[in-house]
Amino acid sequence: EAGVTQSPTHLIKTRGQQATLRCSPISGHTSVYWYQQALGLGLQFLLWYDEGEERNRGNFPPRFSGRQFPNYSSELNVNALELEDSALYLCASSFPSGVTEAFFGQGTRLTVV
Amino acid sequence: AQKITQTQPGMFVQEKEAVTLDCTYDTSDPSYGLFWYKQPSSGEMIFLIYQGSYDQQNATEGRYSLNFQKARKSANLVISASQLGDSAMYFCAMRELGLQGAQKLVFGQGTRLTINP
């Protein structure tokens, strides 16, 4: 069974550009979570999508947004990129309720220059 | 608000020894879940083990076990017979149930474990 897949693995953008990161959940999982992990830091919660809707949002500016498609895959969009957006972005998927496990993808390393 | 604390920034252990990684948590929610993840240098977060707040038994998964002490609000990860491949960052996390059922995992700052041959 395929795990959570993220693309691209690496992404280099210049300041002010937009970045789009993609995530495909494990088959049967309807919830997708996005996290940001800046270098040397812990994971900061960004967004939670379930059944196509945004269910929860972390303390990030509106230029961080996303969506979930009917097949439960998800996109994270970061507009007006800033240097401090450079980080590893991790996506996790799970069943929606009573989360007893959440599996992560390998991450997208975004570098803003 | 819920909080996870990992007080050991780094640990060094000899191969084949057992190791305990500390995690304490703070929550007023009677129903919660605790997770441990391993993050090797590649960056992927690997799910290791889960403990529910109402589970009577400590969770175990192969060489991993979770020493759950509810009254002390601790959920330490025990790795038996450590191996060189266990060298990685380890994160403790708690499921936070917010408004209208909104869920997220709240992570600690992590412990970097190094296994020495």
Chai-1 contact restraints between the chains, C-beta under 6 A:
chainA,res_idxA,chainB,res_idxB,connection_type,confidence,min_distance_angstrom,max_distance_angstrom,comment,restraint_id
A,G42,B,F107,contact,1.0,0.0,6.0,A-B,restraint_1
A,G42,B,Q109,contact,1.0,0.0,6.0,A-B,restraint_2
A,G42,B,G110,contact,1.0,0.0,6.0,A-B,restraint_3
A,L43,B,F107,contact,1.0,0.0,6.0,A-B,restraint_4
A,F45,B,K104,contact,1.0,0.0,6.0,A-B,restraint_5
A,W48,B,K104,contact,1.0,0.0,6.0,A-B,restraint_6
A,R55,B,A102,contact,1.0,0.0,6.0,A-B,restraint_7
A,N56,B,A102,contact,1.0,0.0,6.0,A-B,restraint_8
A,N56,B,K104,contact,1.0,0.0,6.0,A-B,restraint_9
A,L88,B,G43,contact,1.0,0.0,6.0,A-B,restraint_10
A,L90,B,M45,contact,1.0,0.0,6.0,A-B,restraint_11
A,V99,B,R95,contact,1.0,0.0,6.0,A-B,restraint_12
A,V99,B,Q103,contact,1.0,0.0,6.0,A-B,restraint_13
A,T100,B,Y50,contact,1.0,0.0,6.0,A-B,restraint_14
A,E101,B,F47,contact,1.0,0.0,6.0,A-B,restraint_15
A,E101,B,Y50,contact,1.0,0.0,6.0,A-B,restraint_16
A,F103,B,F47,contact,1.0,0.0,6.0,A-B,restraint_17
A,F104,B,M45,contact,1.0,0.0,6.0,A-B,restraint_18
A,Q106,B,E44,contact,1.0,0.0,6.0,A-B,restraint_19
A,G107,B,G43,contact,1.0,0.0,6.0,A-B,restraint_20
